[in-house]
Amino acid sequence: MRPRYSFLAMLAAAGLLPQWGAGQQLEAWADMRVRYEFRNGYGTLRPDSAAAAHFVTQRNRLRIEYHDSRLKLRVTPQNVRVWGDVATTSRSDVNMQLHEAWAELALGERAEVRVGRQELDYDDARILGNVDWNMQARSHDVIRISFRPDSLQQLHAGAALNAGRESLFKENYPVASQYRLMQFGWYRLGSAVRSLSVLVLNQGIPFMAGQQEKLAWNQTMGFRALRRTKSWHAELSSYLETGHIGEMPLFAWQVAAVAGAAISEKWKVTAGMERLSGQPVSGKERTVRSFNPWFGTNHKFNGYMDYFYVGNHLNNVGLLDLHGSVDWHSGRTGIQLTSHYFAAAVPVEIPLQRGRRLGTELDATVRFAFGRFGNLTAGYSQMIASPLLGYIKGERHDRLNNWFYTSLHVNPQILYHTFQKNP
C-alpha cells in the first residue's frame, strides 16, 4: 500500500473519517515557527540589576481537516517549547497541546453549528482574537452557530460552559480570572470594502465571597465600521463595558480610529488613535474604570513591545495611543516603520511631576515571503520612557529599553486528497 493511502486508511480505521464517497476531501498542513528574541526591556522597563534575556522558542503544529457537503472536521495538535528547556537525553519532553478539535455540521444551506475547541477571531481581533503572535495562540471550548441570511449578512452566536473536571457535585472553578460561563453574538452587514459589525460578549467570572464561589457578570458591546478602496481605507470602532468585576461595578470604554492611504504602488501611510479608559490613582474610586480588551490579539495594538494590555496594565491608568506608520512593499519584501506616542487616559501625579505622557515607542519590521509556504520576519523596537511610566511600572527608566526578534515561519500544505465515489 502506498504511504499516502496507508495514512488515510489509519484515519478511517480510527473513525476520524465518515464512509468514503464523492465530494469528500482530506487536507493537512504542517506549521512550524522558530523565533529568536533579545529582550532588554520588553513588556516592562529593565531594572538596573537585570541583564538582557535571549532565547529561541519553537511551535510545531499539524492541522488536519476533513470536509464534505454536510460536515467539516478540524484537529490541530501542537507542541510549544523553548530550545534547551529539557536535557538532550530527556524522556519527558511531552509538552503536547490540542489547539483545535471541532466538528461543524451544516444546518441547511445557510447555517452551521460548530462544536469543540476552536479559535474565535472577529473583526480586527480587538476583543476576540486568536493571538497567533503567541506561540500557543488562543482557543475556546464553545458551541457556535453561524447564519448567513444573504451574501451581505453574517450572524454568529456562541456559548461556553467551563469546569475544572468531571465531578459529582458543584466544585469551585480553579482557572483564575477566566469565565465559567460565556455567551457572545456577532453580526456583520456589508462586504470586504464596506462593512458595519456589532459584537456583544457576556461573561460570568467566578470570585470568592467568603467561603462561597459566586459569579460576577460583565458585558462588552460595541461596533466596528470599515470603508476600503484601492487607494485608501478608514476604520472606526468603539466598545463599552458594564456589569461587575468581583463585587465592584464596572464602567469602561474604548474608542479607536485609523486611516491610511496608498501614495504609490509601493508606499502606504497610516495614522490612528486609540483611547482606553483608565483608573484614577487616588484609590478612592469604587467603580472599575479600566477597559479590558479581554480576549483580543493585543500584540497588534499599542506597540510591539507589549507594555500595555498583554498580561499587564489592567486596572491601571488607561491609555491614549497616537500612532503613525509608513509601509514599503515590493514583490516578496515588505518594510514597516511605526511610531507610538503613549499617554495615560487619566491625570497622574507623582513627586516632582504632573502629567500624562508615558513615552514613545519606535517599531521597525522587515518581512520576506517564501512564496505561499512561509516567511522570514525580523523586528527591532525601542521604548523611550518617561518618569511617569517608570512610576507605573515600578522600575527605573534611565537605561536603554529595546527588543529584537527574528522569526522563521513555514506552513506548507502536505496533503490534499479528494475521495472518489465508491463503486
C-alpha positions as CSV (number, residue, x, y, z in Angstrom):
1,M,0.0,0.0,0.0
2,R,1.4,3.5,-0.9
3,P,2.3,5.6,2.2
4,R,-0.3,8.3,1.5
5,Y,-3.1,5.8,1.3
6,S,-1.8,3.9,4.3
7,F,-2.1,7.2,6.3
8,L,-5.7,7.6,5.1
9,A,-6.6,4.0,6.0
10,M,-5.3,4.6,9.5
11,L,-7.5,7.7,9.9
12,A,-10.5,5.8,8.6
13,A,-9.9,2.8,10.9
14,A,-9.7,5.2,13.8
15,G,-13.1,6.5,13.0
16,L,-11.9,10.0,12.0
17,L,-13.5,9.8,8.6
18,P,-17.1,9.0,7.6
19,Q,-17.7,6.5,4.9
20,W,-15.8,7.5,1.8
21,G,-17.7,8.9,-1.1
22,A,-17.9,11.6,-3.7
23,G,-17.2,15.2,-2.6
24,Q,-15.1,14.3,0.4
25,Q,-11.7,15.9,0.9
26,L,-8.8,15.4,3.4
27,E,-6.2,18.1,3.8
28,A,-3.2,18.7,6.1
29,W,-0.8,21.5,6.8
30,A,2.5,21.5,8.7
31,D,3.0,24.7,10.7
32,M,6.4,25.4,12.2
33,R,7.6,28.7,13.7
34,V,11.0,29.3,15.2
35,R,11.6,32.7,16.9
36,Y,14.8,34.2,18.4
37,E,14.2,37.1,20.8
38,F,16.6,39.5,22.5
39,R,14.7,41.1,25.4
40,N,16.2,44.2,27.1
41,G,13.1,45.9,28.4
42,Y,10.3,44.1,26.6
43,G,7.0,44.2,28.4
44,T,8.4,46.4,31.2
45,L,11.3,48.6,31.9
46,R,14.6,46.8,32.6
47,P,15.7,47.2,36.3
48,D,19.2,48.3,37.0
49,S,20.0,44.9,38.4
50,A,18.8,42.8,35.4
51,A,20.6,41.7,32.3
52,A,19.1,41.2,28.9
53,A,17.5,37.8,28.0
54,H,17.8,36.0,24.8
55,F,16.3,32.6,23.8
56,V,14.7,30.6,21.0
57,T,11.1,29.3,21.1
58,Q,9.5,26.9,18.6
59,R,6.0,25.9,17.7
60,N,5.2,22.8,15.8
61,R,1.6,22.2,14.5
62,L,-0.2,19.7,12.3
63,R,-3.6,20.9,11.1
64,I,-5.8,18.2,9.7
65,E,-9.1,19.0,8.0
66,Y,-11.8,16.8,6.5
67,H,-14.9,18.1,4.8
68,D,-17.8,17.2,2.6
69,S,-21.1,18.9,1.7
70,R,-22.5,18.5,5.2
71,L,-19.6,18.1,7.6
72,K,-16.3,19.7,8.4
73,L,-13.7,18.5,11.0
74,R,-10.5,20.1,12.1
75,V,-7.9,18.7,14.6
76,T,-4.8,20.8,15.4
77,P,-2.3,19.3,17.8
78,Q,0.7,21.4,18.7
79,N,4.0,21.4,20.7
80,V,5.4,24.7,22.1
81,R,8.8,24.7,23.7
82,V,11.9,26.8,24.4
83,W,15.2,25.4,23.0
84,G,17.1,23.7,25.8
85,D,14.2,23.5,28.3
86,V,15.0,19.8,28.8
87,A,18.2,17.7,28.6
88,T,19.2,16.3,25.2
89,T,18.6,12.8,26.6
90,S,15.3,13.6,28.4
91,R,12.3,11.3,28.0
92,S,9.8,13.8,29.4
93,D,9.6,16.3,26.6
94,V,5.8,15.7,26.1
95,N,4.5,19.3,26.0
96,M,1.7,18.5,23.6
97,Q,-1.5,20.5,23.4
98,L,-4.7,20.3,21.4
99,H,-5.1,23.8,20.0
100,E,-8.2,22.9,18.0
101,A,-10.6,20.0,17.8
102,W,-14.1,20.7,16.4
103,A,-16.8,19.4,14.2
104,E,-19.1,21.7,12.1
105,L,-22.4,20.4,10.8
106,A,-24.5,22.1,8.1
107,L,-28.0,23.2,9.1
108,G,-29.5,23.6,5.7
109,E,-27.9,25.9,3.0
110,R,-27.2,29.0,5.1
111,A,-26.4,27.8,8.7
112,E,-23.8,25.7,10.5
113,V,-23.2,24.6,14.1
114,R,-19.6,24.1,15.3
115,V,-18.8,22.3,18.5
116,G,-15.5,21.9,20.2
117,R,-12.2,23.7,20.9
118,Q,-11.9,26.5,18.3
119,E,-10.5,29.9,17.7
120,L,-12.7,33.0,18.0
121,D,-11.4,35.7,15.7
122,Y,-13.6,38.6,14.8
123,D,-13.2,41.9,13.0
124,D,-9.8,43.4,13.9
125,A,-9.4,41.0,16.8
126,R,-9.6,43.8,19.4
127,I,-12.0,41.9,21.7
128,L,-12.0,38.3,20.3
129,G,-8.8,37.2,18.6
130,N,-6.7,34.1,18.2
131,V,-3.4,35.8,19.4
132,D,-1.3,33.9,16.9
133,W,1.7,36.0,17.8
134,N,1.9,34.0,21.0
135,M,3.3,30.6,20.2
136,Q,0.5,28.7,21.9
137,A,-2.2,31.1,20.5
138,R,-5.7,31.1,22.0
139,S,-8.8,28.9,21.5
140,H,-12.1,28.4,23.4
141,D,-14.3,25.4,24.2
142,V,-17.6,26.6,22.8
143,I,-20.6,25.8,20.7
144,R,-21.1,28.3,17.8
145,I,-24.0,28.7,15.4
146,S,-23.5,30.7,12.2
147,F,-26.2,32.0,9.9
148,R,-26.0,33.8,6.5
149,P,-29.3,35.4,5.6
150,D,-27.8,36.6,2.3
151,S,-24.5,37.5,0.7
152,L,-24.1,40.7,2.7
153,Q,-25.0,39.5,6.2
154,Q,-23.4,37.2,8.7
155,L,-24.6,36.3,12.2
156,H,-22.7,34.2,14.8
157,A,-23.8,33.3,18.3
158,G,-21.9,31.0,20.8
159,A,-21.8,29.9,24.4
160,A,-19.3,28.1,26.7
161,L,-19.6,26.2,30.0
162,N,-16.3,25.7,31.8
163,A,-15.4,23.3,34.7
164,G,-12.2,22.1,36.2
165,R,-13.0,18.4,36.0
166,E,-15.8,15.9,36.0
167,S,-17.5,15.9,39.4
168,L,-20.4,14.5,41.3
169,F,-21.4,17.9,42.8
170,K,-20.6,21.5,42.1
171,E,-17.0,22.5,42.7
172,N,-15.2,25.8,42.6
173,Y,-13.7,26.7,39.2
174,P,-9.9,26.5,39.5
175,V,-8.7,28.6,36.5
176,A,-8.1,32.1,37.8
177,S,-9.6,35.1,36.1
178,Q,-11.3,33.0,33.4
179,Y,-15.0,32.8,32.7
180,R,-17.1,29.9,33.9
181,L,-20.0,30.8,31.6
182,M,-19.7,32.9,28.4
183,Q,-22.0,33.9,25.6
184,F,-21.3,36.1,22.6
185,G,-23.0,37.4,19.5
186,W,-21.6,39.0,16.3
187,Y,-23.4,40.5,13.3
188,R,-21.8,42.0,10.2
189,L,-23.5,43.8,7.4
190,G,-21.5,44.6,4.3
191,S,-18.6,43.3,2.2
192,A,-14.8,43.4,2.2
193,V,-14.9,47.1,1.0
194,R,-17.7,48.5,3.2
195,S,-19.0,46.9,6.4
196,L,-20.5,47.5,9.8
197,S,-20.2,44.9,12.6
198,V,-21.6,44.6,16.1
199,L,-20.2,42.4,18.9
200,V,-21.7,41.5,22.3
201,L,-19.8,39.5,24.9
202,N,-21.3,38.3,28.2
203,Q,-19.1,36.6,30.8
204,G,-19.7,35.1,34.2
205,I,-16.3,35.1,36.1
206,P,-16.1,33.4,39.5
207,F,-14.9,35.1,42.6
208,M,-14.8,34.1,46.3
209,A,-17.2,35.8,48.6
210,G,-16.1,34.4,52.0
211,Q,-16.1,30.7,51.5
212,Q,-18.6,30.7,48.7
213,E,-17.9,31.0,44.9
214,K,-20.1,33.5,43.1
215,L,-20.3,34.7,39.5
216,A,-19.7,38.3,38.6
217,W,-21.3,39.1,35.2
218,N,-19.9,41.7,32.8
219,Q,-20.8,42.7,29.3
220,T,-18.7,44.1,26.5
221,M,-20.6,45.6,23.5
222,G,-19.6,47.7,20.6
223,F,-19.2,48.2,16.8
224,R,-16.6,48.5,14.0
225,A,-17.1,50.3,10.8
226,L,-14.8,49.8,7.8
227,R,-14.5,51.5,4.4
228,R,-11.9,50.4,1.9
229,T,-11.0,51.4,-1.7
230,K,-8.0,50.7,-3.9
231,S,-6.2,53.9,-2.6
232,W,-7.4,54.4,1.0
233,H,-9.1,52.9,4.0
234,A,-10.7,54.1,7.2
235,E,-11.9,52.3,10.4
236,L,-13.8,53.4,13.4
237,S,-14.6,51.3,16.5
238,S,-15.8,51.7,20.0
239,Y,-16.7,49.4,22.9
240,L,-18.4,49.8,26.2
241,E,-18.0,47.5,29.3
242,T,-20.6,47.2,32.1
243,G,-21.5,44.8,34.9
244,H,-19.2,43.8,37.7
245,I,-15.7,42.7,38.4
246,G,-15.9,40.7,41.6
247,E,-18.1,42.9,43.8
248,M,-17.1,46.2,42.2
249,P,-19.3,47.8,39.4
250,L,-17.6,48.1,36.0
251,F,-18.0,51.0,33.6
252,A,-15.2,51.4,31.0
253,W,-14.9,52.3,27.3
254,Q,-12.7,52.3,24.3
255,V,-12.6,54.2,21.0
256,A,-10.2,53.9,18.0
257,A,-9.9,55.4,14.6
258,V,-7.5,54.5,11.8
259,A,-7.0,56.0,8.3
260,G,-4.5,55.0,5.6
261,A,-3.7,55.9,2.0
262,A,-1.5,54.4,-0.7
263,I,0.7,57.1,-2.1
264,S,2.1,54.8,-4.8
265,E,2.2,51.2,-5.7
266,K,4.9,50.5,-3.1
267,W,4.3,53.1,-0.4
268,K,1.5,53.4,2.1
269,V,1.0,55.7,5.1
270,T,-1.3,55.1,8.1
271,A,-2.3,57.2,11.1
272,G,-4.6,56.5,14.0
273,M,-5.5,56.9,17.6
274,E,-6.9,54.7,20.4
275,R,-8.1,55.6,23.8
276,L,-8.9,53.1,26.6
277,S,-10.4,54.4,29.8
278,G,-8.4,54.1,33.0
279,Q,-8.5,54.0,36.8
280,P,-7.6,57.1,38.8
281,V,-4.6,56.5,41.1
282,S,-6.3,58.1,44.1
283,G,-7.6,54.7,45.2
284,K,-11.0,56.3,46.1
285,E,-12.9,55.2,43.0
286,R,-15.4,52.4,43.8
287,T,-16.1,51.6,40.2
288,V,-13.7,49.8,37.8
289,R,-13.0,52.3,35.1
290,S,-10.1,50.5,33.3
291,F,-11.0,49.0,29.9
292,N,-10.0,45.3,29.4
293,P,-9.7,44.0,25.8
294,W,-10.3,40.6,27.3
295,F,-9.5,38.1,24.5
296,G,-8.1,40.4,21.8
297,T,-5.0,39.9,19.8
298,N,-3.3,42.6,21.8
299,H,0.1,42.4,20.3
300,K,-1.4,44.0,17.2
301,F,-2.1,47.2,19.2
302,N,-0.3,49.7,21.3
303,G,3.2,48.9,20.2
304,Y,5.1,45.6,19.6
305,M,7.0,45.8,22.9
306,D,3.7,44.8,24.7
307,Y,3.9,47.4,27.5
308,F,0.1,47.6,27.6
309,Y,-2.7,45.0,27.8
310,V,-0.5,42.0,27.1
311,G,-0.6,40.4,30.6
312,N,-0.1,43.9,32.1
313,H,-1.6,47.4,32.6
314,L,-5.0,46.1,33.5
315,N,-6.8,48.0,36.3
316,N,-4.4,50.8,35.6
317,V,-4.5,54.4,34.3
318,G,-5.8,53.6,30.8
319,L,-4.1,54.6,27.6
320,L,-4.0,57.2,24.8
321,D,-2.1,55.8,21.8
322,L,-1.4,58.2,18.9
323,H,0.4,56.3,16.1
324,G,1.6,56.6,12.6
325,S,3.3,54.2,10.2
326,V,5.0,54.1,6.8
327,D,4.9,50.8,4.7
328,W,7.0,49.9,1.7
329,H,6.3,46.7,-0.2
330,S,7.9,45.3,-3.3
331,G,7.5,41.8,-4.5
332,R,8.0,39.4,-1.6
333,T,9.7,42.0,0.7
334,G,8.0,44.5,3.0
335,I,9.2,47.1,5.5
336,Q,7.2,48.9,8.1
337,L,8.2,51.8,10.4
338,T,5.8,52.8,13.2
339,S,5.9,55.4,15.9
340,H,3.6,55.4,19.0
341,Y,3.1,58.3,21.5
342,F,1.6,56.9,24.7
343,A,-0.1,58.9,27.5
344,A,-2.3,57.9,30.5
345,A,-6.0,58.3,30.0
346,V,-6.4,60.0,33.4
347,P,-4.3,62.6,35.1
348,V,-1.4,61.1,37.2
349,E,0.6,63.0,39.9
350,I,3.9,61.8,41.2
351,P,6.5,63.6,43.2
352,L,8.0,66.5,41.3
353,Q,6.0,65.8,38.2
354,R,2.4,66.0,36.9
355,G,1.1,65.0,33.5
356,R,0.1,62.0,31.4
357,R,2.9,61.3,29.0
358,L,4.2,57.7,29.3
359,G,6.7,57.5,26.5
360,T,7.3,57.0,22.8
361,E,7.9,53.6,21.1
362,L,9.6,53.1,17.7
363,D,9.0,49.8,15.8
364,A,10.7,48.6,12.7
365,T,9.7,45.4,10.9
366,V,11.1,43.6,7.8
367,R,9.3,40.7,6.2
368,F,10.3,38.4,3.3
369,A,7.9,35.8,2.0
370,F,8.9,32.4,0.6
371,G,6.1,32.1,-2.0
372,R,3.0,30.6,-0.4
373,F,4.5,28.4,2.2
374,G,6.4,30.7,4.7
375,N,8.1,33.9,5.6
376,L,11.1,35.3,7.5
377,T,10.4,38.3,9.7
378,A,12.7,40.5,11.8
379,G,11.9,43.4,14.0
380,Y,13.5,46.0,16.3
381,S,11.7,48.1,18.8
382,Q,12.8,50.8,21.3
383,M,10.9,52.4,24.2
384,I,11.8,55.9,25.2
385,A,10.1,56.1,28.6
386,S,9.0,59.0,30.7
387,P,9.4,59.1,34.5
388,L,5.7,58.5,34.8
389,L,6.0,55.1,33.0
390,G,8.7,54.2,35.4
391,Y,6.4,55.1,38.3
392,I,3.6,53.0,36.9
393,K,5.8,50.0,36.1
394,G,7.7,50.3,39.4
395,E,11.1,50.3,37.7
396,R,13.7,52.8,36.8
397,H,13.8,54.1,33.3
398,D,17.2,55.6,32.7
399,R,18.6,52.6,30.8
400,L,18.0,51.7,27.1
401,N,14.9,49.5,26.7
402,N,14.8,47.7,23.4
403,W,13.8,44.4,21.8
404,F,14.9,42.5,18.8
405,Y,13.4,39.3,17.2
406,T,13.7,37.2,14.1
407,S,11.1,34.6,13.2
408,L,11.0,31.8,10.6
409,H,7.5,30.6,9.8
410,V,6.8,27.7,7.3
411,N,3.3,26.3,6.8
412,P,3.2,24.2,3.6
413,Q,0.2,22.0,2.7
414,I,1.5,18.5,2.9
415,L,-1.6,16.5,2.0
416,Y,-4.6,17.1,-0.4
417,H,-6.8,14.2,-1.3
418,T,-10.3,14.0,-2.9
419,F,-12.0,10.7,-2.4
420,Q,-13.5,9.1,-5.5
421,K,-17.1,7.8,-5.4
422,N,-17.5,4.3,-4.1
423,P,-18.4,1.7,-6.8
